[in-house]
Amino acid sequence: MIRSQLLAVAVASTVFLACGAAPDGGGGSPDGGATLDVHGRVVGPTGVALAGLSVGIGEKTAVTDMDGRFSITGVVPPYDLNVVLAGTPVSVGRYEGLTRPDPTITFLLLFGTVVPNTATIAGTVSGGEPIGSQGLFTTAFFTTSEAHSDFTAIGITSRNNPFTLPVSWFGPEAISGTVHVLQFEAPGPGESPTAYTGYGTHSALAVTRDGELTGADVALTAPGNATIDGTIAVPDGYQVQEKTLGLEVSGLTAVPIGHVDDGDTAFTFTVPQGIPATAAVTVNADGNGAGSVSLRVSGIAPGSTGVSLVLPAPGQPIAPDDGATVGAGTELSWHSLEHAVHLLSLSGGPGEPFVYVVTGAPTARLPELPELPAGSTYHWFVAELGPFDGIDAFTGGANLFPALGTSFQTISATRSFVVR
């Protein structure tokens, strides 16, 4: 589950923020050591609050409220934190070695627990090249700085102009934002553009929950065209699978534009010039059974040349041996990358508990919560996510799959063990 989720989002995702540890929360424990009052938040992989999840630190527990917030007092750092999603099977996320009093915990197995606000925006596109021409693609999307907004884009053709753009967001029931329309030529759907023929916006659009906003007309003018190019270095034994171009528009959203599916270790993309956007290039490489790696380089200005993308080698499992019999408390270890946190995934058969562990260390012990069924076979691998300088940085408020910024994700080969 985690492997497929990481791989799927890595193609289109990209800022991992590296925040330092927060100040000590003060207080004292019976043995004279410092304690923390932990006031944290649990969110899904895209940053949306998760309500009703059980959070535990030691013997103390709390349940997240509608904003995903929880409080647990009198915590001795460093501390381990468990997030539990009840069900059949139970799923547990464990975060080890925290010291900050204000962690934002990204729970991997649930994207949201509340219904987003939705609305529609309608308007007419004018200017640019004739919509519907052969080899011409026109897309509309919405941006806002006032709320967490799900990226939604629609293609505009001669049959749906005037257009109706659905938008969804989490947060206040009323927000304002901008509709963008981008027009470009490409050999086919999903392929990289060869020229940009139009761009326009309609800003200061007031959108309300369940609302139907009309009159959001957009006039296109031709932007300039530029290229970006560079080289790709992959670990020994790995092969480039895909190169993807995205546009980071107004510093608010990433728009996937096109991709190239080949093994070349060089790239050239055509990008628009003269609009508020930079480019991002994502490269995915596979190790033929030895894992995979994805690197996204962000903020590439139009006209940039010689951009270097160096993909890190995935850290591989060390112990226990593949197929070993293990019990609770067994240490699992792996090679680690610099500036990364490690995500250990442990999955059994249908109906068996699923557990993952996030840690800044290259080791973790087999958790006792929940108890893994004796005789069951579990498969495990390690994903490494960066750039993060430790677990406190990882819980500093960044999304696991951010829309913007430079980031990398690696996934190791998979091993198995049998529970004693």
C-alpha positions as MATLAB code, in Angstrom:
seq = 'MIRSQLLAVAVASTVFLACGAAPDGGGGSPDGGATLDVHGRVVGPTGVALAGLSVGIGEKTAVTDMDGRFSITGVVPPYDLNVVLAGTPVSVGRYEGLTRPDPTITFLLLFGTVVPNTATIAGTVSGGEPIGSQGLFTTAFFTTSEAHSDFTAIGITSRNNPFTLPVSWFGPEAISGTVHVLQFEAPGPGESPTAYTGYGTHSALAVTRDGELTGADVALTAPGNATIDGTIAVPDGYQVQEKTLGLEVSGLTAVPIGHVDDGDTAFTFTVPQGIPATAAVTVNADGNGAGSVSLRVSGIAPGSTGVSLVLPAPGQPIAPDDGATVGAGTELSWHSLEHAVHLLSLSGGPGEPFVYVVTGAPTARLPELPELPAGSTYHWFVAELGPFDGIDAFTGGANLFPALGTSFQTISATRSFVVR';
ca = [
       0.000    0.000    0.000;
       2.682    2.501    1.045;
       4.938    1.485   -1.866;
       2.229    2.108   -4.470;
       1.165    5.371   -2.807;
       4.717    6.726   -2.779;
       5.370    5.730   -6.375;
       2.098    7.141   -7.692;
       2.428   10.526   -6.031;
       6.145   10.868   -6.771;
       5.419   11.211  -10.494;
       3.408   14.411  -10.126;
       4.342   15.677   -6.694;
       7.162   17.671   -5.665;
       8.246   21.963   -0.756;
       9.719   19.536    1.668;
      10.456   22.060    4.422;
      13.285   21.413    6.840;
      12.443   23.082   10.155;
      14.581   22.901   13.261;
      13.411   21.498   16.557;
      10.970   23.709   18.411;
      11.685   25.185   21.840;
      11.264   23.037   24.950;
       7.788   23.119   26.451;
       9.107   23.388   30.005;
       7.908   21.600   33.129;
       9.508   18.796   35.073;
       9.148   15.073   35.715;
       9.253   13.285   39.083;
      12.871   12.258   38.477;
      13.895   15.854   37.752;
      14.046   15.553   33.950;
      12.406   18.084   31.630;
       8.950   17.282   30.293;
       6.892   18.612   27.420;
       3.238   19.439   27.005;
       2.747   18.150   23.466;
       0.165   20.054   21.427;
       0.222   18.533   17.961;
      -1.808   17.922   14.843;
      -2.465   14.906   12.622;
      -2.929   15.455    8.880;
      -3.161   13.314    5.762;
      -0.441   13.089    3.086;
      -1.610   16.315    1.413;
      -1.902   18.300    4.650;
      -5.650   17.948    5.285;
      -6.643   17.597    8.962;
      -7.644   14.130   10.206;
     -10.285   13.924   12.942;
     -11.113   11.037   15.272;
      -7.736    9.266   15.247;
      -6.210    7.888   18.434;
      -2.801    9.295   19.385;
      -0.647    7.668   22.044;
       2.605    8.625   23.776;
       3.600    5.989   26.288;
       0.515    5.144   28.355;
      -1.194    8.464   27.584;
      -3.701    8.818   24.748;
      -5.805   11.483   23.043;
      -8.242   11.711   20.116;
      -7.807   14.290   17.364;
     -10.484   16.972   17.046;
     -12.060   18.303   13.834;
      -8.898   20.275   13.070;
      -6.714   17.215   13.681;
      -5.370   18.637   16.941;
      -4.503   16.750   20.128;
      -2.814   17.472   23.475;
      -0.847   15.158   25.776;
       0.856   16.617   28.838;
       3.861   15.569   30.899;
       5.825   13.897   28.102;
       9.504   13.057   28.619;
      11.553   13.629   25.445;
      12.700   12.019   23.289;
       9.343   10.334   22.833;
       7.678    7.891   20.442;
       4.189    8.648   19.166;
       1.622    6.193   17.762;
      -1.335    7.100   15.546;
      -3.975    4.362   15.321;
      -6.657    3.930   12.675;
      -9.107    1.418   14.098;
     -10.621   -1.179   11.840;
     -10.070   -4.657   10.461;
      -7.161   -4.762   10.154;
      -5.890   -2.099   12.541;
      -3.312    0.285   11.054;
      -0.637    2.014   13.110;
       1.855    4.757   12.268;
       4.755    5.088   14.730;
       7.016    8.162   14.895;
      10.200    7.592   16.899;
      12.604    9.967   18.666;
      10.589   13.203   18.685;
      11.614   16.108   20.907;
       9.463   19.006   19.691;
       6.278   20.013   21.586;
       4.305   20.930   18.432;
       4.599   18.060   15.933;
       2.545   17.895   12.773;
       2.125   14.164   12.176;
       1.515   13.087    8.590;
      -0.520    9.876    8.743;
       0.022    7.933    5.532;
      -3.075    5.777    5.365;
      -5.893    8.333    5.267;
      -6.175   11.408    3.052;
      -9.116   13.070    4.819;
     -11.964   12.634    7.275;
     -14.066   15.660    6.324;
     -15.885   16.645    3.146;
     -14.208   19.509    1.250;
     -15.955   22.702    0.230;
     -16.894   22.644   -3.448;
     -18.055   25.203   -5.997;
     -17.978   25.857   -9.725;
     -16.535   28.731  -11.753;
     -17.813   29.438  -15.267;
     -16.489   31.688  -17.991;
     -15.453   32.023  -21.624;
     -11.955   31.847  -23.102;
     -11.025   34.273  -25.887;
      -7.819   35.061  -27.720;
      -4.950   32.713  -28.380;
      -5.198   30.145  -31.156;
      -8.587   28.702  -32.172;
      -9.639   26.285  -29.449;
     -10.015   22.753  -30.744;
      -7.325   23.014  -33.426;
      -5.362   19.849  -34.134;
      -2.455   19.417  -31.732;
      -3.606   22.306  -29.513;
      -4.436   21.861  -25.823;
      -6.116   24.408  -23.547;
      -6.371   23.827  -19.803;
      -7.955   25.810  -16.961;
      -7.151   25.597  -13.240;
      -7.689   27.574  -10.026;
      -5.257   28.879   -7.405;
      -5.786   30.421   -3.979;
      -3.523   31.427   -1.112;
      -6.358   31.426    1.433;
      -6.943   27.692    1.902;
      -5.669   24.217    1.105;
      -6.958   23.698   -2.424;
      -7.106   20.408   -4.309;
      -5.560   20.757   -7.751;
      -8.226   20.349  -10.430;
      -7.782   21.128  -14.109;
     -10.112   20.780  -17.072;
      -9.384   20.655  -20.761;
     -11.254   23.246  -22.811;
     -12.406   22.401  -26.327;
     -14.770   23.987  -28.827;
     -17.550   21.930  -27.217;
     -17.099   23.251  -23.638;
     -16.258   26.897  -24.157;
     -17.866   28.589  -22.164;
     -16.238   26.336  -19.549;
     -17.284   25.232  -16.071;
     -14.394   24.538  -13.694;
     -15.090   22.593  -10.454;
     -13.004   23.659   -7.460;
     -12.631   22.142   -3.999;
     -10.824   23.300   -0.878;
     -10.518   22.736    2.868;
     -10.929   25.595    5.319;
     -13.195   28.661    5.312;
     -16.463   28.493    3.401;
     -15.601   31.636    1.399;
     -12.265   32.286   -0.326;
     -10.911   34.253   -3.264;
      -8.562   33.124   -5.985;
      -7.575   33.146   -9.633;
      -8.534   31.130  -12.699;
      -5.599   30.482  -15.029;
      -5.884   29.275  -18.624;
      -2.830   27.905  -20.428;
      -2.742   26.956  -24.102;
       0.031   24.962  -25.808;
       0.897   22.764  -28.758;
       1.961   19.138  -28.202;
       2.227   15.969  -30.325;
      -0.463   14.276  -28.237;
      -2.203   14.210  -24.828;
       0.308   13.932  -22.000;
       3.277   14.572  -24.254;
       5.637   17.495  -23.735;
       4.635   20.854  -25.248;
       6.503   22.173  -28.268;
       5.175   25.760  -28.000;
       2.913   27.881  -25.783;
       0.301   29.890  -27.648;
      -1.754   31.539  -24.919;
      -1.961   32.384  -21.230;
      -4.446   34.479  -19.265;
      -5.985   34.893  -15.822;
      -9.073   36.198  -14.082;
      -8.207   37.160  -10.506;
     -10.045   38.264   -7.348;
     -12.801   35.708   -7.854;
     -14.900   35.295   -4.689;
     -15.885   31.645   -4.289;
     -18.279   30.290   -1.648;
     -19.206   26.770   -0.601;
     -21.774   25.239   -3.017;
     -21.607   28.419   -5.081;
     -21.848   28.775   -8.867;
     -19.716   31.723   -9.958;
     -20.206   32.990  -13.522;
     -18.515   35.646  -15.631;
     -14.937   34.422  -15.022;
     -13.922   35.197  -18.606;
     -10.251   34.836  -19.552;
      -8.517   36.545  -22.500;
      -5.357   34.819  -23.737;
      -2.201   36.472  -25.008;
       0.790   34.641  -26.387;
       3.634   34.116  -23.882;
       7.220   33.716  -24.918;
       8.835   30.320  -25.407;
      12.080   29.137  -23.884;
      13.814   25.847  -23.233;
      15.406   24.220  -20.224;
      17.886   21.369  -20.462;
      20.129   19.274  -18.301;
      21.608   15.901  -17.464;
      20.600   13.061  -15.170;
      22.917   10.869  -13.077;
      21.412    7.647  -11.734;
      22.883    5.120   -9.271;
      24.773    2.146  -10.704;
      22.363   -0.482  -11.955;
      19.424    1.931  -12.241;
      17.640    3.044  -15.394;
      15.642    6.216  -16.059;
      11.972    5.340  -16.574;
      10.251    8.700  -16.946;
      10.922   12.435  -17.012;
       8.030   14.764  -16.167;
       7.685   18.523  -16.680;
       5.601   20.589  -14.280;
       4.927   24.319  -14.031;
       4.924   25.982  -10.597;
       2.430   28.783  -11.071;
       2.471   31.885   -8.852;
       4.227   29.879   -6.126;
       0.870   28.273   -5.311;
       0.376   25.106   -7.320;
       2.184   22.643   -9.574;
       0.629   21.873  -12.942;
       1.714   18.648  -14.667;
       2.342   19.502  -18.308;
       3.921   16.533  -20.061;
       6.267   13.594  -19.734;
       8.806   11.566  -21.690;
       9.007    7.805  -21.204;
      12.526    6.838  -22.205;
      15.854    5.945  -20.634;
      17.847    8.952  -21.844;
      20.016   10.626  -19.202;
      19.481   14.075  -20.704;
      16.378   16.233  -21.033;
      15.131   19.247  -22.941;
      11.728   20.786  -22.320;
       9.962   23.797  -23.830;
       8.532   26.131  -21.163;
       6.554   29.392  -21.238;
       8.353   32.677  -20.687;
       6.938   35.911  -19.315;
       4.285   34.363  -17.039;
       4.530   33.904  -13.234;
       5.827   30.326  -13.394;
       8.995   28.334  -12.974;
       9.559   24.759  -14.078;
      10.074   21.565  -12.133;
      11.497   18.355  -13.560;
      10.824   14.986  -11.919;
      12.848   11.908  -12.842;
      11.925    8.352  -11.863;
      14.447    5.525  -12.069;
      14.190    1.806  -11.366;
      16.805   -0.639  -10.088;
      15.421   -3.842  -11.643;
      14.328   -5.377   -8.337;
      16.704   -3.329   -6.177;
      14.218   -0.542   -5.527;
      13.362    2.773   -7.126;
      14.114    6.473   -6.750;
      12.365    9.710   -7.676;
      13.950   13.169   -7.672;
      12.178   16.454   -8.284;
      14.193   19.628   -8.963;
      12.139   22.780   -8.504;
      12.349   26.466   -9.380;
      14.020   26.105  -12.792;
      13.888   29.454  -14.596;
      13.026   29.577  -18.315;
      16.198   29.450  -20.396;
      18.197   27.477  -17.798;
      20.809   25.161  -19.280;
      23.012   22.443  -17.830;
      20.654   21.649  -14.939;
      22.076   18.640  -13.086;
      19.777   16.031  -11.543;
      21.668   13.544   -9.366;
      19.437   10.752   -8.064;
      20.450    9.181   -4.718;
      20.761    5.424   -4.354;
      18.056    3.845   -2.175;
      19.222    2.594    1.207;
      18.928   -1.203    1.251;
      17.919   -3.597    4.071;
      20.742   -5.067    6.173;
      19.081   -7.248    8.806;
      17.315   -9.543    9.434;
      18.047  -11.844    6.517;
      15.302  -12.374    3.983;
      12.883  -15.040    5.229;
      14.199  -15.020    8.819;
      11.997  -15.917   11.817;
      11.747  -13.003   14.243;
       9.915  -11.933   17.392;
       8.772   -8.691   19.022;
      11.720   -6.406   19.695;
      13.829   -7.711   16.810;
      15.929   -4.915   15.323;
      15.564   -4.164   11.632;
      18.370   -2.167   10.022;
      19.208   -0.636    6.664;
      21.688    1.637    4.921;
      20.682    5.272    5.306;
      20.848    8.428    3.212;
      21.921   11.835    4.437;
      19.259   14.498    4.948;
      16.452   11.957    4.967;
      13.975   10.338    7.304;
      13.314    6.631    7.013;
       9.892    5.045    6.631;
       9.803    1.343    7.492;
       6.726   -0.407    6.063;
       5.519   -3.719    7.559;
       2.629   -5.451    5.801;
       1.181   -8.930    6.343;
      -1.639  -10.807    4.684;
      -5.311   -9.776    4.376;
      -6.858   -8.949    7.751;
      -3.504   -8.646    9.541;
      -2.254   -5.443   11.227;
      -0.390   -2.946    9.054;
       2.394   -0.954   10.726;
       4.817    1.678    9.527;
       7.600    3.412   11.472;
       9.084    6.834   10.722;
      12.485    7.484   12.275;
      15.638    9.510   11.838;
      17.736    6.461   12.720;
      18.792    3.613   10.370;
      17.251    1.034   12.713;
      13.892    0.235   14.301;
      12.618   -2.537   16.534;
       9.682   -4.680   15.557;
       6.731   -2.983   17.287;
       4.631   -4.784   19.889;
       1.587   -2.586   19.156;
      -0.410   -4.052   17.582;
       0.736   -7.613   18.174;
       1.738   -9.239   14.898;
       0.118  -12.681   14.560;
       2.486  -15.614   15.231;
       3.245  -17.645   12.121;
       2.316  -14.834    9.726;
       4.635  -13.689    6.944;
       5.362   -9.975    6.762;
       7.000   -8.064    3.938;
       9.082   -4.984    4.664;
      10.931   -2.270    2.816;
      12.343    1.156    3.659;
      11.445    4.417    1.947;
      13.709    7.417    2.488;
      12.237   10.901    2.140;
      14.107   14.173    1.960;
      15.468   16.659    2.381;
      14.815   16.386    6.131;
      17.426   16.760    8.855;
      15.819   14.430   11.353;
      12.400   13.463   12.655;
      11.748   16.868   14.254;
      12.212   18.507   10.850;
       9.876   15.982    9.244;
       7.155   16.836   11.776;
       7.646   20.590   11.366;
       4.548   21.145    9.262;
       5.518   20.047    5.740;
       3.275   17.850    3.634;
       4.483   14.355    2.833;
       3.662   14.910   -0.857;
       4.074   18.683   -1.301;
       2.975   20.413   -4.475;
       6.081   22.583   -4.756;
       9.794   22.372   -4.099;
      12.800   20.109   -4.522;
      12.497   16.652   -2.974;
      13.533   13.022   -3.299;
      11.966    9.679   -2.421;
      13.659    6.293   -2.545;
      12.223    2.824   -1.999;
      14.398   -0.174   -1.184;
      14.120   -3.772   -2.273;
      11.574   -5.818   -0.288;
      12.377   -8.531    2.259;
      10.151  -10.821    4.312;
      10.168  -12.382    7.771;
       8.033  -14.882    9.667;
       6.658  -13.855   13.061;
       7.698  -16.227   15.860;
];
